[in-house]
């Protein structure tokens, strides 16, 4: 019963958002109230703990809204300045095929942003760029969420491993004694986990570009054909390998800080060159139907760019794209140059310590926020493009209106998550009840026993769905996953594979995280259609979690499970190819 009640907030979100298709601004307040009542009256959480978790969630939501505003502002600034004409023509110059454009912008450029800063920033940067290229708003969100899987475990320069897994396993005597038998300390053990995360992600993620193409043509093509996307398979798999090969090699031989960054940089260089010379690109060009034939659900509230491909651009491609280059350069510099990172992280910091006497603390790093980078570059654009006062005013006003539309959903969804995570009795209570996420995880472990590796990624995904963060998911569940692995008879080294499955699942869960979905929808004006997005990204997340689990079984128990890992993608693509019809 306790496990079911812990699952109830997630069921409420799923039913209201996905099945009933209610907007997040309606679903999330209901989920917040239900979670709060369960926390207070079933989990016996103190009122001060619930209040502190709520305040922490609201403050976090304000930080997210700041990033959303700054991301929309950069897009609107490019629109009002006229630079968007050159940006679009530049990508059209690489290839007019929408499948190729999506691979380059979402899979590779999005992975570069994820590797440098993480925390949902690919949505803030990549989704508006796809929108500017003429993609339907819903397609932009879908694509940028699906790619927030493979690169996420090494996002923000390795934070999900260096902070998430490390925090989950540190100061645990059972872990320390088990790995000491192999002459390892925790930092060395983290490198073992890093390599195994990279291997699983690379093996699963190599097909993500193909899934992007197939989903694009299935849900947004005029023919609603999954197989139309599969026609891009040679180029899509090539693009997958161009990223995952250097990505895995970096994870194995360097560590968790740079796999996504290096994989994206190498991948961009290889794939853009290949596309320009039509190497493995599809013979038939795929494009969308005219905008007036799009379904209304596809369109956002942001005005279309209406760029004429024959229009003469006011700026060169490099000049017009320079704001994005600045964003990438500043993000990489501020995340990789340690003295600069330390200075930004420790100055202009707003901290609320031990809110209402609890252990919950909220910290806002204003200078280190991706929103500050996006805002700074937006201001620089005024001078880069010589913008006049009326165009600047319009870009700021339109961005503020869009941000306010996203506020209600975020101001309830993130507090709901924080109450969920921080539920449970106080440490000195006579009867201890674990927090809701841990109750769910323990129930799953008891139910599935020796086939646990199949289900381990789903626990990671659950954590990310709830918390909106792979890092937080790893903090919550890394030790639980390690303990479960040892309980089913695995030694310390084999248990590292189960922790790796946790990290991989936590990355895949970003595809359906309410936090990420709401934020991604906001930056392209798709507020109130979050459930429609999750219905699509849930399919991709299911592929990812099942494939990771099968690979886990093959690595941990028997190579014969590789047969399942080979058959499952064929089954997935085969079933999806049989779907079709006018409505997606």
C-alpha positions as CSV (number, residue, x, y, z in Angstrom):
1,X,0.0,0.0,0.0
2,X,2.8,2.4,0.9
3,X,4.5,1.7,-2.5
4,X,1.2,2.4,-4.3
5,X,0.7,5.6,-2.4
6,X,4.3,6.7,-3.3
7,X,3.4,6.0,-6.9
8,X,0.2,8.1,-6.7
9,X,1.7,11.5,-7.4
10,X,3.4,10.1,-10.6
11,X,0.2,8.4,-11.7
12,X,-1.7,11.7,-11.2
13,X,0.8,13.5,-13.4
14,X,0.7,10.8,-16.0
15,X,-3.1,10.5,-16.1
16,X,-3.8,14.3,-16.2
17,X,-1.0,15.2,-18.6
18,X,-0.7,12.2,-20.9
19,X,-4.0,10.5,-20.9
20,X,-6.4,13.4,-20.3
21,X,-4.1,15.9,-22.1
22,X,-4.7,18.6,-19.6
23,X,-2.2,21.5,-19.6
24,X,0.6,21.3,-17.0
25,X,-0.7,24.5,-15.4
26,X,-3.8,22.5,-14.4
27,X,-2.2,19.1,-13.8
28,X,0.8,20.2,-11.6
29,X,-1.2,22.1,-9.0
30,X,-3.3,19.0,-8.5
31,X,-0.2,16.8,-8.2
32,X,1.4,19.3,-5.8
33,X,-1.6,19.2,-3.4
34,X,-1.8,15.4,-3.6
35,X,1.9,15.0,-2.9
36,X,1.7,17.5,0.0
37,X,-1.2,15.7,1.6
38,X,0.5,12.3,1.3
39,X,3.7,13.7,2.7
40,X,2.0,15.3,5.7
41,X,-0.5,12.6,6.7
42,X,0.9,9.3,5.4
43,X,4.7,9.9,5.5
44,X,4.4,12.0,8.7
45,X,6.7,14.6,7.2
46,X,6.9,17.7,9.4
47,X,5.1,20.8,8.3
48,X,8.3,22.8,8.3
49,X,10.0,20.2,6.0
50,X,7.1,20.4,3.5
51,X,7.1,24.2,3.7
52,X,10.9,24.3,3.2
53,X,10.7,21.9,0.2
54,X,8.0,24.1,-1.3
55,X,10.0,27.3,-0.9
56,X,13.1,25.5,-2.3
57,X,11.0,24.4,-5.3
58,X,9.6,27.9,-5.9
59,X,13.1,29.5,-5.8
60,X,14.4,26.8,-8.2
61,X,11.4,27.5,-10.6
62,X,12.3,31.2,-10.6
63,X,15.9,30.3,-11.6
64,X,14.5,28.1,-14.5
65,X,12.2,30.9,-15.6
66,X,15.2,33.2,-15.8
67,X,16.9,30.8,-18.2
68,X,13.6,30.4,-20.2
69,X,13.3,34.2,-20.5
70,X,17.0,34.7,-21.5
71,X,16.7,31.9,-24.1
72,X,13.6,33.3,-25.7
73,X,15.1,36.8,-25.6
74,X,18.1,35.6,-27.7
75,X,15.8,34.1,-30.3
76,X,13.6,37.2,-30.4
77,X,16.7,39.4,-30.7
78,X,17.9,37.4,-33.7
79,X,14.4,37.7,-35.3
80,X,14.1,41.4,-34.7
81,X,17.6,42.1,-36.0
82,X,17.1,40.2,-39.2
83,X,20.0,37.9,-38.4
84,X,17.7,34.9,-38.4
85,X,17.6,35.0,-42.2
86,X,21.3,34.3,-42.5
87,X,21.2,31.6,-39.8
88,X,18.4,29.7,-41.6
89,X,20.1,30.1,-45.0
90,X,23.4,28.8,-43.5
91,X,21.8,25.6,-42.3
92,X,19.8,25.3,-45.5
93,X,23.2,25.6,-47.3
94,X,24.5,22.5,-45.5
95,X,21.4,20.5,-46.5
96,X,17.8,21.4,-47.3
97,X,16.7,18.0,-45.9
98,X,14.9,18.5,-42.6
99,X,16.2,15.1,-41.3
100,X,19.8,16.2,-41.8
101,X,19.2,19.6,-40.2
102,X,17.6,18.0,-37.2
103,X,20.6,15.6,-36.7
104,X,23.0,18.5,-36.9
105,X,21.1,21.0,-34.7
106,X,19.5,18.7,-32.2
107,X,21.8,15.6,-31.9
108,X,25.2,17.3,-32.3
109,X,24.8,21.0,-31.5
110,X,22.4,20.0,-28.7
111,X,24.9,17.5,-27.3
112,X,27.6,20.2,-27.4
113,X,25.4,22.5,-25.2
114,X,24.5,19.6,-22.9
115,X,28.1,18.7,-22.5
116,X,29.1,22.2,-21.6
117,X,26.3,23.3,-19.3
118,X,23.5,20.7,-18.9
119,X,20.5,21.5,-16.7
120,X,18.1,21.7,-19.6
121,X,20.1,24.4,-21.5
122,X,19.9,22.4,-24.8
123,X,16.2,23.2,-24.8
124,X,16.9,26.8,-24.2
125,X,19.3,27.1,-27.1
126,X,18.6,24.3,-29.6
127,X,14.8,24.3,-29.7
128,X,14.5,28.0,-30.6
129,X,17.2,27.5,-33.3
130,X,15.1,24.7,-34.9
131,X,12.1,26.9,-34.7
132,X,14.0,29.7,-36.5
133,X,14.8,27.1,-39.2
134,X,11.1,26.6,-39.8
135,X,10.4,23.4,-37.9
136,X,7.0,23.1,-36.2
137,X,7.2,24.1,-32.5
138,X,6.2,20.7,-31.3
139,X,8.8,19.0,-33.5
140,X,11.5,21.3,-32.0
141,X,10.5,20.3,-28.4
142,X,10.3,16.6,-29.3
143,X,13.7,16.5,-30.9
144,X,15.6,18.4,-28.3
145,X,14.1,16.3,-25.5
146,X,14.9,13.0,-27.2
147,X,18.6,13.9,-27.5
148,X,18.7,14.7,-23.8
149,X,19.6,11.1,-23.2
150,X,23.0,9.9,-24.5
151,X,25.0,13.1,-23.7
152,X,23.3,13.8,-20.3
153,X,25.4,11.5,-18.1
154,X,28.4,13.7,-18.9
155,X,26.4,16.9,-19.1
156,X,27.6,20.1,-17.4
157,X,31.2,18.8,-17.7
158,X,30.5,15.5,-15.9
159,X,28.2,16.7,-13.1
160,X,25.8,13.7,-13.0
161,X,28.8,11.4,-12.4
162,X,31.2,13.7,-10.4
163,X,28.4,15.0,-8.2
164,X,25.5,12.7,-8.6
165,X,27.0,9.2,-8.4
166,X,29.8,10.4,-6.2
167,X,27.4,11.9,-3.6
168,X,25.3,8.7,-3.7
169,X,28.2,6.4,-3.0
170,X,30.6,8.5,-0.8
171,X,30.8,7.8,3.0
172,X,29.2,4.3,2.5
173,X,31.2,1.7,4.4
174,X,29.9,-1.2,2.4
175,X,31.0,0.4,-0.9
176,X,34.4,1.3,0.5
177,X,35.2,-2.1,1.9
178,X,34.0,-3.9,-1.3
179,X,36.0,-1.9,-3.7
180,X,39.1,-1.9,-1.4
181,X,39.4,-5.6,-2.3
182,X,40.3,-4.5,-5.8
183,X,42.8,-1.9,-4.6
184,X,40.4,1.0,-5.5
185,X,39.2,4.1,-3.7
186,X,36.0,5.9,-4.7
187,X,37.5,8.3,-7.3
188,X,39.1,5.3,-9.0
189,X,35.8,3.4,-8.8
190,X,34.0,6.4,-10.4
191,X,36.3,6.0,-13.4
192,X,35.2,2.4,-13.7
193,X,31.6,3.5,-13.6
194,X,32.3,6.3,-16.1
195,X,33.6,3.8,-18.7
196,X,30.6,1.5,-18.2
197,X,28.2,4.3,-18.5
198,X,29.9,5.4,-21.7
199,X,29.8,1.9,-23.2
200,X,26.0,1.4,-22.5
201,X,25.1,4.9,-23.7
202,X,27.2,4.6,-26.9
203,X,25.7,1.2,-27.7
204,X,22.1,2.4,-27.2
205,X,22.5,6.0,-28.3
206,X,24.0,5.3,-31.7
207,X,20.4,4.9,-33.0
208,X,19.0,8.1,-31.5
209,X,19.6,10.1,-34.7
210,X,17.7,7.5,-36.6
211,X,14.8,7.7,-34.1
212,X,14.8,11.4,-34.5
213,X,14.4,11.1,-38.3
214,X,11.7,8.5,-38.0
215,X,9.7,10.4,-35.4
216,X,10.0,13.6,-37.5
217,X,8.5,12.0,-40.6
218,X,6.0,9.9,-38.6
219,X,4.5,12.7,-36.5
220,X,5.2,15.8,-38.7
221,X,5.6,14.6,-42.2
222,X,2.8,15.0,-44.8
223,X,2.6,11.2,-45.2
224,X,2.8,10.5,-41.5
225,X,5.3,7.8,-42.4
226,X,7.8,6.2,-40.0
227,X,9.6,4.5,-42.9
228,X,10.2,7.8,-44.6
229,X,12.5,8.7,-41.7
230,X,14.2,5.3,-42.0
231,X,15.3,6.2,-45.5
232,X,17.9,8.4,-43.8
233,X,19.3,5.4,-42.0
234,X,22.8,5.4,-43.6
235,X,23.4,9.1,-42.7
236,X,21.7,8.9,-39.3
237,X,23.8,5.9,-38.2
238,X,26.9,7.5,-39.5
239,X,26.0,10.6,-37.4
240,X,25.4,8.4,-34.4
241,X,28.8,6.8,-34.7
242,X,30.5,10.2,-35.4
243,X,29.4,11.2,-31.9
244,X,29.4,8.0,-29.9
245,X,32.8,6.6,-30.9
246,X,34.9,9.6,-29.6
247,X,32.4,9.9,-26.8
248,X,33.1,6.4,-25.5
249,X,36.8,6.6,-26.1
250,X,36.9,9.8,-24.0
251,X,34.9,8.2,-21.2
252,X,37.2,5.3,-21.1
253,X,40.6,7.0,-21.3
254,X,40.0,10.5,-20.0
255,X,37.1,10.6,-17.5
256,X,33.6,12.0,-17.1
257,X,34.2,15.7,-17.8
258,X,34.6,15.7,-21.6
259,X,32.9,12.8,-23.4
260,X,29.8,14.8,-24.5
261,X,31.8,17.9,-25.4
262,X,34.5,16.1,-27.4
263,X,32.0,13.7,-29.0
264,X,29.9,16.7,-30.2
265,X,32.8,18.7,-31.5
266,X,34.3,15.8,-33.5
267,X,30.8,14.8,-34.6
268,X,29.9,18.3,-35.9
269,X,33.1,18.5,-37.9
270,X,32.6,15.1,-39.5
271,X,28.9,15.3,-40.1
272,X,28.7,18.8,-41.4
273,X,31.5,18.0,-43.9
274,X,29.7,14.8,-44.9
275,X,26.4,16.6,-45.4
276,X,28.0,19.4,-47.6
277,X,29.4,16.7,-49.9
278,X,26.2,14.6,-49.8
279,X,28.0,11.7,-48.2
280,X,25.3,9.1,-47.3
281,X,22.6,11.8,-47.3
282,X,19.1,10.7,-48.4
283,X,18.5,10.8,-52.2
284,X,15.0,12.4,-51.7
285,X,14.8,15.6,-49.7
286,X,12.3,15.6,-46.9
287,X,10.5,18.9,-46.1
288,X,7.3,19.8,-44.2
289,X,4.0,20.6,-45.9
290,X,3.2,24.4,-46.1
291,X,2.5,25.9,-42.7
292,X,-1.2,26.4,-43.5
293,X,-1.6,22.6,-43.7
294,X,0.0,22.0,-40.3
295,X,-2.1,20.8,-37.4
296,X,-2.8,23.5,-34.9
297,X,-1.2,21.4,-32.1
298,X,2.1,21.6,-33.9
299,X,2.3,25.4,-33.8
300,X,3.5,27.5,-30.9
301,X,2.4,31.0,-29.9
302,X,5.6,32.6,-31.1
303,X,5.2,34.3,-34.5
304,X,6.8,32.3,-37.4
305,X,10.0,33.7,-38.8
306,X,8.5,33.6,-42.4
307,X,12.0,33.6,-43.9
308,X,12.1,33.6,-47.7
309,X,14.9,31.3,-48.8
310,X,15.5,33.6,-51.8
311,X,15.7,36.7,-49.5
312,X,19.1,38.4,-49.4
313,X,20.5,38.2,-45.9
314,X,21.7,41.4,-44.2
315,X,24.6,39.5,-42.5
316,X,27.0,36.8,-43.4
317,X,26.3,33.4,-41.9
318,X,29.3,33.7,-39.5
319,X,28.1,37.2,-38.4
320,X,24.5,36.0,-37.8
321,X,25.5,32.8,-36.0
322,X,28.1,34.6,-33.8
323,X,25.7,34.9,-30.9
324,X,25.5,31.1,-30.7
325,X,29.2,30.8,-31.0
326,X,29.6,33.3,-28.1
327,X,27.1,31.2,-26.0
328,X,29.1,28.0,-26.7
329,X,32.4,29.7,-26.1
330,X,31.4,31.4,-22.8
331,X,29.7,28.2,-21.5
332,X,32.7,26.0,-22.3
333,X,35.1,28.6,-20.8
334,X,33.1,29.1,-17.6
335,X,32.7,25.3,-17.1
336,X,36.2,24.2,-17.9
337,X,38.6,27.0,-16.7
338,X,38.7,26.2,-13.0
339,X,39.7,29.7,-11.6
340,X,37.0,31.3,-13.7
341,X,34.5,28.7,-12.8
342,X,35.3,29.0,-9.1
343,X,35.1,32.8,-9.2
344,X,31.7,32.8,-10.9
345,X,30.4,30.1,-8.6
346,X,31.4,31.9,-5.5
347,X,30.3,35.5,-6.3
348,X,26.8,37.0,-6.5
349,X,25.5,33.9,-4.8
350,X,22.1,34.1,-3.0
351,X,21.8,31.4,-0.4
352,X,18.8,30.5,1.8
353,X,20.3,28.1,4.4
354,X,18.4,25.6,6.5
355,X,15.0,26.9,5.4
356,X,12.5,26.9,8.4
357,X,15.1,25.1,10.5
358,X,15.4,22.1,8.2
359,X,18.5,20.8,6.3
360,X,17.0,22.1,3.0
361,X,19.1,24.9,1.5
362,X,18.6,26.8,-1.7
363,X,21.5,28.4,-3.6
364,X,21.3,30.6,-6.6
365,X,24.6,31.3,-8.5
366,X,23.6,34.3,-10.5
367,X,26.9,34.7,-12.4
368,X,27.2,31.0,-13.1
369,X,23.7,30.5,-14.4
370,X,23.2,29.7,-18.1
371,X,20.6,32.3,-18.1
372,X,23.2,35.0,-17.4
373,X,25.2,33.9,-20.4
374,X,22.2,33.9,-22.6
375,X,21.1,37.4,-21.3
376,X,24.6,38.8,-21.7
377,X,24.8,37.6,-25.3
378,X,21.3,39.0,-26.0
379,X,22.5,42.4,-24.9
380,X,25.7,42.1,-26.9
381,X,23.5,41.4,-30.0
382,X,22.2,45.0,-29.8
383,X,25.7,46.1,-30.7
384,X,26.6,43.2,-32.9
385,X,23.6,43.9,-35.2
386,X,23.2,47.6,-34.6
387,X,19.7,47.2,-33.4
388,X,17.4,50.2,-32.8
389,X,15.4,51.0,-29.6
390,X,12.0,49.9,-30.9
391,X,13.2,46.5,-32.1
392,X,15.0,45.9,-28.8
393,X,11.9,46.9,-26.8
394,X,9.7,44.5,-28.9
395,X,12.1,41.5,-28.3
396,X,12.1,42.1,-24.5
397,X,8.4,42.5,-24.3
398,X,7.6,39.4,-26.4
399,X,10.0,37.4,-24.3
400,X,8.5,38.5,-21.0
401,X,5.0,37.5,-22.2
402,X,6.1,34.0,-23.2
403,X,8.0,33.5,-19.9
404,X,4.9,34.5,-17.8
405,X,2.8,32.0,-19.7
406,X,5.2,29.2,-18.6
407,X,5.3,30.4,-15.0
408,X,2.2,28.7,-13.5
409,X,3.3,25.2,-14.5
410,X,6.9,25.5,-13.3
411,X,5.9,27.2,-10.1
412,X,3.9,24.1,-9.1
413,X,5.8,21.3,-10.8
414,X,9.2,21.9,-9.2
415,X,7.8,22.4,-5.7
416,X,5.8,19.1,-6.2
417,X,9.1,17.4,-7.0
418,X,10.9,18.8,-4.0
419,X,8.1,17.8,-1.6
420,X,8.2,14.3,-3.1
421,X,12.0,14.0,-2.7
422,X,12.0,15.4,0.8
423,X,9.1,13.4,2.2
424,X,9.7,10.9,5.1
425,X,9.9,11.0,8.8
426,X,12.5,12.9,10.8
427,X,15.6,10.9,11.7
428,X,14.6,10.8,15.4
429,X,11.1,9.5,14.8
430,X,10.2,6.2,16.6
431,X,9.1,4.6,13.3
432,X,11.1,5.5,10.2
433,X,9.4,5.8,6.8
434,X,11.7,6.3,3.8
435,X,11.1,9.1,1.4
436,X,8.7,8.4,-1.5
437,X,11.3,7.8,-4.2
438,X,13.1,5.3,-2.0
439,X,9.9,3.4,-1.1
440,X,9.2,3.1,-4.8
441,X,12.7,1.8,-5.5
442,X,12.7,-0.7,-2.7
443,X,9.3,-2.1,-3.9
444,X,10.7,-2.5,-7.4
445,X,13.8,-4.4,-6.1
446,X,11.7,-6.8,-4.0
447,X,9.5,-7.5,-7.0
448,X,12.1,-8.2,-9.6
449,X,15.1,-9.8,-7.8
450,X,17.6,-11.5,-10.1
451,X,16.5,-9.8,-13.3
452,X,17.1,-6.5,-11.6
453,X,19.4,-5.1,-14.3
454,X,16.5,-5.0,-16.7
455,X,14.6,-2.7,-14.4
456,X,17.6,-0.7,-13.0
457,X,17.4,1.9,-15.8
458,X,13.7,2.5,-15.1
459,X,14.5,3.5,-11.5
460,X,17.0,6.0,-12.9
461,X,14.4,7.3,-15.3
462,X,11.8,7.5,-12.5
463,X,14.2,9.7,-10.5
464,X,14.8,12.0,-13.5
465,X,11.1,12.2,-14.3
466,X,10.4,13.3,-10.7
467,X,13.4,15.5,-10.1
468,X,14.1,16.8,-13.6
469,X,17.7,16.0,-13.2
470,X,20.0,13.0,-13.8
471,X,22.3,14.4,-11.1
472,X,19.6,14.3,-8.5
473,X,18.4,10.9,-9.7
474,X,21.9,9.5,-9.2
475,X,22.2,11.1,-5.8
476,X,18.9,9.5,-4.7
477,X,19.4,6.0,-6.1
478,X,23.1,5.2,-6.7
479,X,23.7,3.5,-3.4
480,X,20.3,1.8,-3.5
481,X,21.2,0.4,-6.9
482,X,24.6,-0.7,-5.7
483,X,23.1,-2.4,-2.6
484,X,20.5,-4.2,-4.7
485,X,23.2,-5.5,-7.0
486,X,25.1,-7.0,-4.1
487,X,21.9,-8.5,-2.7
488,X,21.4,-10.5,-5.9
489,X,24.9,-11.8,-5.6
490,X,27.1,-9.5,-7.7
491,X,30.5,-8.5,-6.5
492,X,31.7,-4.9,-6.2
493,X,33.0,-4.7,-9.8
494,X,29.9,-6.2,-11.3
495,X,27.8,-3.9,-9.1
496,X,29.4,-1.0,-11.0
497,X,27.4,-2.0,-14.1
498,X,24.1,-1.7,-12.1
499,X,25.1,1.8,-11.0
500,X,26.0,2.6,-14.6
501,X,22.5,1.4,-15.6
502,X,21.1,3.8,-13.0
503,X,23.0,6.7,-14.6
504,X,22.0,5.7,-18.1
505,X,18.3,5.4,-17.1
506,X,18.5,8.7,-15.3
507,X,19.8,10.3,-18.5
508,X,17.0,8.8,-20.5
509,X,14.4,10.0,-18.0
510,X,15.1,13.5,-19.1
511,X,13.1,12.9,-22.2
512,X,9.9,12.8,-20.1
513,X,10.8,14.9,-17.1
514,X,7.9,17.3,-16.5
515,X,10.5,20.0,-15.5
516,X,12.3,19.7,-18.8
517,X,9.2,19.3,-20.9
518,X,7.6,22.5,-19.5
519,X,10.8,24.5,-19.9
520,X,11.3,23.2,-23.5
521,X,7.7,24.0,-24.4
522,X,8.0,27.5,-23.0
523,X,11.0,28.6,-25.1
524,X,9.1,27.8,-28.4
525,X,5.6,29.0,-27.2
526,X,4.2,25.5,-26.7
527,X,2.7,26.1,-23.2
528,X,-0.3,23.9,-22.3
529,X,0.6,21.0,-24.7
530,X,3.1,19.2,-22.5
531,X,1.1,16.0,-22.4
532,X,1.2,15.7,-26.2
533,X,5.0,16.0,-26.1
534,X,5.3,13.3,-23.4
535,X,3.2,10.9,-25.4
536,X,5.9,11.0,-28.1
537,X,9.1,11.2,-26.0
538,X,7.8,8.4,-23.8
539,X,8.1,6.0,-26.8
540,X,11.8,6.9,-27.3
541,X,12.5,6.7,-23.6
542,X,11.0,3.2,-23.5
543,X,13.3,2.1,-26.3
544,X,16.3,3.5,-24.5
545,X,15.5,2.0,-21.1
546,X,14.7,-1.5,-22.5
547,X,17.8,-1.6,-24.7
548,X,20.0,-0.5,-21.8
549,X,18.5,-3.2,-19.5
550,X,19.2,-5.9,-22.2
551,X,22.8,-4.7,-22.6
552,X,23.1,-4.8,-18.8
553,X,22.0,-8.4,-18.7
554,X,24.5,-9.3,-21.4
555,X,27.4,-7.6,-19.6
556,X,26.5,-8.9,-16.1
557,X,25.1,-12.4,-16.6
558,X,25.4,-13.9,-20.1
559,X,26.5,-12.9,-23.6
560,X,23.4,-14.6,-24.9
561,X,21.5,-11.6,-23.9
562,X,23.2,-9.7,-26.8
563,X,20.7,-11.5,-29.0
564,X,17.9,-9.7,-27.2
565,X,19.8,-6.4,-27.5
566,X,20.1,-7.0,-31.3
567,X,16.5,-8.1,-31.7
568,X,14.9,-5.3,-29.6
569,X,15.8,-2.4,-32.0
570,X,14.5,-4.4,-34.9
571,X,11.2,-5.1,-33.1
572,X,11.0,-1.4,-32.1
573,X,11.5,-0.1,-35.6
574,X,9.3,-2.8,-37.1
575,X,6.4,-2.1,-34.8
576,X,6.7,1.7,-35.3
577,X,6.9,1.2,-39.1
578,X,3.5,-0.4,-39.0
579,X,1.9,2.6,-37.4
580,X,0.6,5.5,-39.5
581,X,-2.4,7.5,-40.4
582,X,-3.5,11.1,-40.6
583,X,-3.5,11.8,-36.9
584,X,-0.2,11.2,-34.9
